[in-house]
């Protein structure tokens, strides 16, 4: 998996957002707002970490069991793929 070059991460009004880099930039439907968890996952993916490495890193920062975290990481990654944020 690799982060797509079709989006750029920006902080807009205190919110982390992925903005498309094309002529749809002004279309609100193409803006993706990231919460803290999804921002961490995005950052780890951008750094080249695998799913398993992401889970291990996040276990250090989140008070959650490994099974729940694996499920959450998988859901966010699948959402990123469906939105075109990740190239597979």
The first five atom37 places (N, CA, C, CB, O) and aatype in JSON, in Angstrom:
{
  "aatype": [20, 20, 20, 20, 20, 20, 20, 20, 20, 20, 20, 20, 20, 20, 20, 20, 20, 20, 20, 20, 20, 20, 20, 20, 20, 20, 20, 20, 20, 20, 20, 20, 20, 20, 20, 20, 20, 20, 20, 20, 20, 20, 20, 20, 20, 20, 20, 20, 20, 20, 20, 20, 20, 20, 20, 20, 20, 20, 20, 20, 20, 20, 20, 20, 20, 20, 20, 20, 20, 20, 20, 20, 20, 20, 20, 20, 20, 20, 20, 20, 20, 20, 20, 20, 20, 20, 20, 20],
  "atom_mask": [
    [1, 1, 1, 1, 1],
    [1, 1, 1, 1, 1],
    [1, 1, 1, 1, 1],
    [1, 1, 1, 1, 1],
    [1, 1, 1, 1, 1],
    [1, 1, 1, 1, 1],
    [1, 1, 1, 1, 1],
    [1, 1, 1, 1, 1],
    [1, 1, 1, 1, 1],
    [1, 1, 1, 1, 1],
    [1, 1, 1, 1, 1],
    [1, 1, 1, 1, 1],
    [1, 1, 1, 1, 1],
    [1, 1, 1, 1, 1],
    [1, 1, 1, 1, 1],
    [1, 1, 1, 1, 1],
    [1, 1, 1, 1, 1],
    [1, 1, 1, 1, 1],
    [1, 1, 1, 1, 1],
    [1, 1, 1, 1, 1],
    [1, 1, 1, 1, 1],
    [1, 1, 1, 1, 1],
    [1, 1, 1, 1, 1],
    [1, 1, 1, 1, 1],
    [1, 1, 1, 1, 1],
    [1, 1, 1, 1, 1],
    [1, 1, 1, 1, 1],
    [1, 1, 1, 1, 1],
    [1, 1, 1, 1, 1],
    [1, 1, 1, 1, 1],
    [1, 1, 1, 1, 1],
    [1, 1, 1, 1, 1],
    [1, 1, 1, 1, 1],
    [1, 1, 1, 1, 1],
    [1, 1, 1, 1, 1],
    [1, 1, 1, 1, 1],
    [1, 1, 1, 1, 1],
    [1, 1, 1, 1, 1],
    [1, 1, 1, 1, 1],
    [1, 1, 1, 1, 1],
    [1, 1, 1, 1, 1],
    [1, 1, 1, 1, 1],
    [1, 1, 1, 1, 1],
    [1, 1, 1, 1, 1],
    [1, 1, 1, 1, 1],
    [1, 1, 1, 1, 1],
    [1, 1, 1, 1, 1],
    [1, 1, 1, 1, 1],
    [1, 1, 1, 1, 1],
    [1, 1, 1, 1, 1],
    [1, 1, 1, 1, 1],
    [1, 1, 1, 1, 1],
    [1, 1, 1, 1, 1],
    [1, 1, 1, 1, 1],
    [1, 1, 1, 1, 1],
    [1, 1, 1, 1, 1],
    [1, 1, 1, 1, 1],
    [1, 1, 1, 1, 1],
    [1, 1, 1, 1, 1],
    [1, 1, 1, 1, 1],
    [1, 1, 1, 1, 1],
    [1, 1, 1, 1, 1],
    [1, 1, 1, 1, 1],
    [1, 1, 1, 1, 1],
    [1, 1, 1, 1, 1],
    [1, 1, 1, 1, 1],
    [1, 1, 1, 1, 1],
    [1, 1, 1, 1, 1],
    [1, 1, 1, 1, 1],
    [1, 1, 1, 1, 1],
    [1, 1, 1, 1, 1],
    [1, 1, 1, 1, 1],
    [1, 1, 1, 1, 1],
    [1, 1, 1, 1, 1],
    [1, 1, 1, 1, 1],
    [1, 1, 1, 1, 1],
    [1, 1, 1, 1, 1],
    [1, 1, 1, 1, 1],
    [1, 1, 1, 1, 1],
    [1, 1, 1, 1, 1],
    [1, 1, 1, 1, 1],
    [1, 1, 1, 1, 1],
    [1, 1, 1, 1, 1],
    [1, 1, 1, 1, 1],
    [1, 1, 1, 1, 1],
    [1, 1, 1, 1, 1],
    [1, 1, 1, 1, 1],
    [1, 1, 1, 1, 1]
  ],
  "atom_positions": [
    [[0.84, -1.19, 0.0], [0.0, 0.0, 0.0], [0.88, 1.25, 0.0], [-0.95, 0.0, 1.22], [1.94, 1.3, 0.62]],
    [[0.39, 2.24, -0.71], [1.13, 3.49, -0.81], [0.13, 4.64, -0.81], [2.02, 3.53, -2.1], [-0.93, 4.56, -1.44]],
    [[0.47, 5.7, -0.09], [-0.38, 6.89, -0.07], [-0.44, 7.46, -1.48], [0.15, 7.95, 0.94], [0.59, 7.63, -2.13]],
    [[-1.65, 7.76, -1.94], [-1.84, 8.34, -3.27], [-1.3, 9.76, -3.32], [-3.33, 8.32, -3.64], [-1.34, 10.49, -2.33]],
    [[-0.81, 10.14, -4.47], [-0.33, 11.51, -4.65], [-1.46, 12.43, -5.13], [0.82, 11.54, -5.65], [-1.2, 13.55, -5.56]],
    [[-2.71, 11.96, -5.04], [-3.86, 12.74, -5.48], [-4.43, 13.63, -4.37], [-4.95, 11.81, -5.98], [-5.34, 14.43, -4.6]],
    [[-3.87, 13.5, -3.16], [-4.35, 14.28, -2.01], [-3.17, 14.92, -1.3], [-5.16, 13.4, -1.03], [-2.04, 14.43, -1.37]],
    [[-3.45, 16.03, -0.61], [-2.45, 16.68, 0.23], [-3.08, 16.89, 1.6], [-1.97, 18.04, -0.4], [-4.25, 17.24, 1.71]],
    [[-2.28, 16.66, 2.65], [-2.75, 16.84, 4.01], [-2.55, 18.29, 4.42], [-2.01, 15.89, 4.99], [-1.45, 18.83, 4.3]],
    [[-3.62, 18.92, 4.9], [-3.56, 20.31, 5.35], [-4.33, 20.46, 6.66], [-4.13, 21.28, 4.27], [-5.26, 19.7, 6.93]],
    [[-3.92, 21.44, 7.46], [-4.66, 21.8, 8.65], [-5.51, 23.0, 8.28], [-3.7, 22.11, 9.87], [-4.99, 24.06, 7.91]],
    [[-6.82, 22.84, 8.37], [-7.76, 23.9, 7.99], [-8.65, 24.2, 9.19], [-8.62, 23.48, 6.73], [-9.49, 23.39, 9.56]],
    [[-8.45, 25.36, 9.78], [-9.27, 25.76, 10.92], [-9.16, 24.79, 12.09], [-10.7, 25.87, 10.5], [-10.14, 24.55, 12.79]],
    [[-7.97, 24.24, 12.3], [-7.77, 23.3, 13.39], [-8.16, 21.86, 13.07], [-8.52, 23.75, 14.58], [-8.05, 20.98, 13.93]],
    [[-8.62, 21.62, 11.85], [-9.01, 20.27, 11.41], [-7.99, 19.75, 10.42], [-10.43, 20.28, 10.78], [-7.54, 20.48, 9.54]],
    [[-7.62, 18.48, 10.56], [-6.75, 17.84, 9.58], [-7.61, 17.34, 8.43], [-5.93, 16.68, 10.22], [-8.55, 16.58, 8.63]],
    [[-7.25, 17.79, 7.23], [-8.05, 17.43, 6.05], [-7.16, 16.97, 4.92], [-8.89, 18.62, 5.6], [-6.04, 17.45, 4.74]],
    [[-7.68, 16.03, 4.15], [-7.04, 15.62, 2.92], [-7.77, 16.33, 1.79], [-7.06, 14.06, 2.73], [-8.97, 16.18, 1.62]],
    [[-7.02, 17.11, 1.04], [-7.6, 17.89, -0.05], [-7.12, 17.31, -1.37], [-7.21, 19.4, 0.07], [-5.94, 17.01, -1.53]],
    [[-8.03, 17.15, -2.33], [-7.63, 16.62, -3.63], [-6.77, 17.62, -4.39], [-8.86, 16.24, -4.46], [-6.99, 18.83, -4.33]],
    [[-5.79, 17.1, -5.11], [-4.91, 17.94, -5.92], [-5.35, 17.79, -7.37], [-3.39, 17.56, -5.74], [-4.72, 17.08, -8.15]],
    [[-6.43, 18.46, -7.72], [-6.93, 18.46, -9.1], [-7.97, 19.56, -9.24], [-7.54, 17.06, -9.49], [-8.08, 20.43, -8.38]],
    [[-8.7, 19.52, -10.31], [-9.68, 20.58, -10.55], [-10.92, 20.46, -9.66], [-10.11, 20.57, -12.0], [-11.78, 21.33, -9.71]],
    [[-11.03, 19.39, -8.85], [-12.16, 19.23, -7.93], [-11.85, 19.82, -6.55], [-12.53, 17.76, -7.79], [-12.59, 19.56, -5.6]],
    [[-10.77, 20.59, -6.43], [-10.31, 21.1, -5.15], [-11.42, 21.84, -4.4], [-9.13, 22.03, -5.35], [-11.5, 21.74, -3.18]],
    [[-12.24, 22.56, -5.09], [-13.26, 23.37, -4.43], [-14.54, 22.6, -4.14], [-13.57, 24.57, -5.26], [-15.47, 23.15, -3.54]],
    [[-14.62, 21.37, -4.56], [-15.82, 20.58, -4.32], [-15.78, 19.99, -2.91], [-15.95, 19.44, -5.38], [-14.88, 19.21, -2.58]],
    [[-16.74, 20.38, -2.08], [-16.78, 19.95, -0.68], [-16.86, 18.43, -0.57], [-17.96, 20.59, 0.03], [-16.34, 17.85, 0.38]],
    [[-17.5, 17.78, -1.53], [-17.66, 16.32, -1.44], [-16.32, 15.6, -1.55], [-18.61, 15.83, -2.54], [-16.24, 14.42, -1.2]],
    [[-15.29, 16.26, -2.03], [-13.99, 15.63, -2.18], [-13.04, 15.91, -1.02], [-13.36, 16.09, -3.45], [-11.9, 15.45, -1.04]],
    [[-13.49, 16.65, -0.01], [-12.66, 16.93, 1.16], [-12.84, 15.8, 2.17], [-13.03, 18.3, 1.8], [-13.95, 15.33, 2.4]],
    [[-11.74, 15.36, 2.76], [-11.79, 14.28, 3.74], [-11.24, 14.81, 5.06], [-10.98, 13.03, 3.25], [-10.08, 15.2, 5.14]],
    [[-12.08, 14.83, 6.09], [-11.66, 15.28, 7.41], [-11.18, 14.07, 8.2], [-12.82, 16.01, 8.15], [-11.85, 13.03, 8.24]],
    [[-10.02, 14.21, 8.83], [-9.43, 13.12, 9.61], [-9.57, 13.41, 11.1], [-7.96, 12.91, 9.24], [-9.27, 14.51, 11.55]],
    [[-10.01, 12.4, 11.86], [-9.96, 12.54, 13.31], [-8.56, 12.13, 13.77], [-11.07, 11.66, 14.01], [-7.72, 11.77, 12.94]],
    [[-8.3, 12.18, 15.06], [-6.97, 11.89, 15.57], [-6.48, 10.49, 15.21], [-6.96, 12.04, 17.06], [-5.31, 10.32, 14.84]],
    [[-7.35, 9.51, 15.3], [-6.98, 8.13, 14.99], [-6.65, 7.96, 13.52], [-8.1, 7.18, 15.38], [-5.62, 7.38, 13.17]],
    [[-7.52, 8.47, 12.65], [-7.27, 8.32, 11.21], [-6.06, 9.13, 10.77], [-8.51, 8.74, 10.41], [-5.37, 8.75, 9.83]],
    [[-5.8, 10.26, 11.44], [-4.6, 11.04, 11.13], [-3.34, 10.25, 11.5], [-4.62, 12.39, 11.87], [-2.37, 10.23, 10.75]],
    [[-3.37, 9.6, 12.67], [-2.23, 8.77, 13.06], [-2.0, 7.66, 12.04], [-2.46, 8.16, 14.46], [-0.86, 7.42, 11.63]],
    [[-3.06, 6.99, 11.64], [-2.94, 5.89, 10.67], [-2.4, 6.41, 9.34], [-4.31, 5.2, 10.44], [-1.51, 5.8, 8.75]],
    [[-2.93, 7.54, 8.88], [-2.45, 8.15, 7.63], [-0.95, 8.45, 7.73], [-3.24, 9.44, 7.32], [-0.19, 8.15, 6.82]],
    [[-0.55, 9.05, 8.84], [0.86, 9.42, 9.04], [1.75, 8.18, 9.04], [1.03, 10.2, 10.35], [2.81, 8.18, 8.42]],
    [[1.33, 7.15, 9.75], [2.11, 5.92, 9.78], [2.21, 5.28, 8.39], [1.5, 4.93, 10.77], [3.26, 4.77, 8.01]],
    [[1.11, 5.3, 7.64], [1.13, 4.76, 6.27], [2.09, 5.56, 5.4], [-0.28, 4.77, 5.66], [2.85, 5.01, 4.6]],
    [[2.04, 6.87, 5.56], [2.93, 7.74, 4.79], [4.4, 7.46, 5.11], [2.6, 9.21, 5.05], [5.27, 7.59, 4.25]],
    [[4.66, 7.08, 6.37], [6.01, 6.74, 6.8], [6.42, 5.34, 6.37], [6.11, 6.86, 8.31], [7.56, 4.92, 6.61]],
    [[5.51, 4.61, 5.72], [5.83, 3.29, 5.18], [5.6, 2.11, 6.12], [7.22, 3.28, 4.76], [6.06, 1.01, 5.84]],
    [[4.91, 2.34, 7.24], [4.65, 1.25, 8.17], [3.59, 0.3, 7.63], [4.22, 1.81, 9.52], [2.68, 0.71, 6.9]],
    [[3.72, -0.97, 7.99], [2.71, -1.97, 7.63], [1.55, -1.88, 8.61], [3.32, -3.41, 7.63], [1.63, -1.19, 9.62]],
    [[0.47, -2.57, 8.29], [-0.69, -2.61, 9.18], [-0.3, -3.09, 10.57], [-1.78, -3.51, 8.6], [-0.71, -2.52, 11.58]],
    [[0.51, -4.13, 10.61], [0.92, -4.71, 11.89], [1.79, -3.72, 12.68], [1.7, -6.02, 11.65], [1.64, -3.6, 13.89]],
    [[2.68, -3.02, 12.0], [3.52, -2.02, 12.66], [2.69, -0.85, 13.18], [4.6, -1.52, 11.7], [2.97, -0.29, 14.24]],
    [[1.67, -0.47, 12.41], [0.78, 0.62, 12.84], [0.08, 0.23, 14.13], [-0.26, 0.95, 11.73], [0.02, 1.02, 15.07]],
    [[-0.45, -0.98, 14.17], [-1.14, -1.45, 15.38], [-0.19, -1.43, 16.58], [-1.71, -2.89, 15.16], [-0.56, -0.96, 17.65]],
    [[1.02, -1.93, 16.4], [1.99, -1.96, 17.5], [2.32, -0.54, 17.98], [3.28, -2.68, 17.06], [2.41, -0.3, 19.18]],
    [[2.5, 0.4, 17.06], [2.79, 1.78, 17.45], [1.61, 2.41, 18.18], [3.14, 2.61, 16.21], [1.79, 3.11, 19.18]],
    [[0.42, 2.16, 17.69], [-0.77, 2.77, 18.28], [-1.11, 2.18, 19.64], [-1.96, 2.62, 17.35], [-1.7, 2.86, 20.48]],
    [[-0.75, 0.92, 19.87], [-0.98, 0.32, 21.18], [-0.22, 1.07, 22.27], [-0.56, -1.16, 21.17], [-0.63, 1.06, 23.43]],
    [[0.87, 1.72, 21.89], [1.66, 2.49, 22.85], [0.95, 3.79, 23.26], [3.03, 2.81, 22.26], [1.21, 4.33, 24.33]],
    [[0.06, 4.29, 22.39], [-0.57, 5.59, 22.6], [-2.05, 5.55, 22.95], [-0.39, 6.41, 21.4], [-2.6, 6.55, 23.43]],
    [[-2.7, 4.42, 22.71], [-4.14, 4.33, 22.92], [-4.44, 3.28, 23.97], [-4.87, 3.99, 21.59], [-3.8, 2.23, 24.02]],
    [[-5.41, 3.56, 24.81], [-5.83, 2.63, 25.85], [-6.95, 1.76, 25.28], [-6.31, 3.39, 27.14], [-8.14, 1.98, 25.53]],
    [[-6.54, 0.75, 24.49], [-7.49, -0.13, 23.82], [-6.82, -1.48, 23.63], [-7.96, 0.47, 22.44], [-5.59, -1.58, 23.56]],
    [[-7.63, -2.54, 23.55], [-7.05, -3.86, 23.35], [-6.64, -4.04, 21.89], [-8.05, -4.97, 23.78], [-7.15, -3.36, 21.0]],
    [[-5.73, -4.95, 21.67], [-5.15, -5.15, 20.35], [-6.2, -5.55, 19.3], [-4.06, -6.22, 20.41], [-6.15, -5.08, 18.17]],
    [[-7.13, -6.39, 19.68], [-8.17, -6.85, 18.74], [-9.02, -5.69, 18.24], [-9.06, -7.91, 19.41], [-9.29, -5.58, 17.04]],
    [[-9.43, -4.82, 19.14], [-10.24, -3.66, 18.76], [-9.44, -2.72, 17.87], [-10.73, -2.9, 20.02], [-9.95, -2.22, 16.87]],
    [[-8.19, -2.51, 18.23], [-7.34, -1.62, 17.45], [-7.1, -2.17, 16.05], [-6.01, -1.39, 18.16], [-7.12, -1.42, 15.07]],
    [[-6.86, -3.47, 15.93], [-6.67, -4.08, 14.61], [-7.91, -3.88, 13.74], [-6.36, -5.59, 14.75], [-7.8, -3.59, 12.56]],
    [[-9.08, -4.05, 14.35], [-10.34, -3.85, 13.61], [-10.46, -2.4, 13.14], [-11.56, -4.23, 14.5], [-10.81, -2.14, 11.99]],
    [[-10.18, -1.46, 14.04], [-10.28, -0.04, 13.7], [-9.28, 0.35, 12.6], [-10.04, 0.81, 14.94], [-9.64, 1.07, 11.67]],
    [[-8.05, -0.13, 12.71], [-7.03, 0.18, 11.7], [-7.46, -0.38, 10.35], [-5.65, -0.41, 12.12], [-7.34, 0.3, 9.33]],
    [[-7.97, -1.61, 10.34], [-8.44, -2.21, 9.09], [-9.57, -1.4, 8.46], [-8.91, -3.64, 9.33], [-9.6, -1.2, 7.25]],
    [[-10.51, -0.94, 9.3], [-11.64, -0.15, 8.8], [-11.16, 1.16, 8.17], [-12.63, 0.15, 9.93], [-11.63, 1.55, 7.1]],
    [[-10.24, 1.84, 8.83], [-9.73, 3.11, 8.31], [-8.97, 2.86, 7.01], [-8.81, 3.81, 9.35], [-9.14, 3.62, 6.05]],
    [[-8.16, 1.83, 6.96], [-7.4, 1.52, 5.74], [-8.36, 1.2, 4.59], [-6.44, 0.34, 5.98], [-8.15, 1.66, 3.47]],
    [[-9.39, 0.43, 4.85], [-10.37, 0.11, 3.81], [-11.08, 1.38, 3.32], [-11.4, -0.91, 4.32], [-11.35, 1.52, 2.13]],
    [[-11.39, 2.28, 4.25], [-12.02, 3.56, 3.88], [-11.07, 4.38, 3.02], [-12.43, 4.36, 5.15], [-11.49, 4.97, 2.02]],
    [[-9.79, 4.44, 3.4], [-8.79, 5.15, 2.6], [-8.72, 4.58, 1.18], [-7.41, 5.08, 3.28], [-8.63, 5.32, 0.21]],
    [[-8.75, 3.25, 1.07], [-8.71, 2.62, -0.25], [-9.93, 3.0, -1.05], [-8.61, 1.09, -0.12], [-9.81, 3.35, -2.23]],
    [[-11.12, 2.94, -0.45], [-12.35, 3.25, -1.17], [-12.43, 4.72, -1.61], [-13.56, 2.91, -0.31], [-13.08, 5.04, -2.6]],
    [[-11.76, 5.61, -0.86], [-11.76, 7.03, -1.2], [-10.62, 7.41, -2.16], [-11.67, 7.87, 0.07], [-10.55, 8.54, -2.63]],
    [[-9.74, 6.46, -2.44], [-8.63, 6.73, -3.33], [-7.42, 7.35, -2.65], [-9.08, 7.63, -4.41], [-6.49, 7.8, -3.32]],
    [[-7.42, 7.36, -1.32], [-6.3, 7.92, -0.57], [-5.11, 6.95, -0.6], [-6.72, 8.2, 0.9], [-3.96, 7.38, -0.56]],
    [[-5.39, 5.67, -0.68], [-4.35, 4.64, -0.75], [-4.38, 3.95, -2.1], [-4.52, 3.6, 0.38], [-5.44, 3.6, -2.6]],
    [[-3.22, 3.76, -2.68], [-3.08, 2.96, -3.88], [-2.66, 1.56, -3.45], [-2.06, 3.58, -4.88], [-1.72, 1.4, -2.67]],
    [[-3.36, 0.56, -3.96], [-3.01, -0.82, -3.61], [-2.51, -1.58, -4.82], [-4.21, -1.55, -3.01], [-2.17, -2.76, -4.71]]
  ]
}
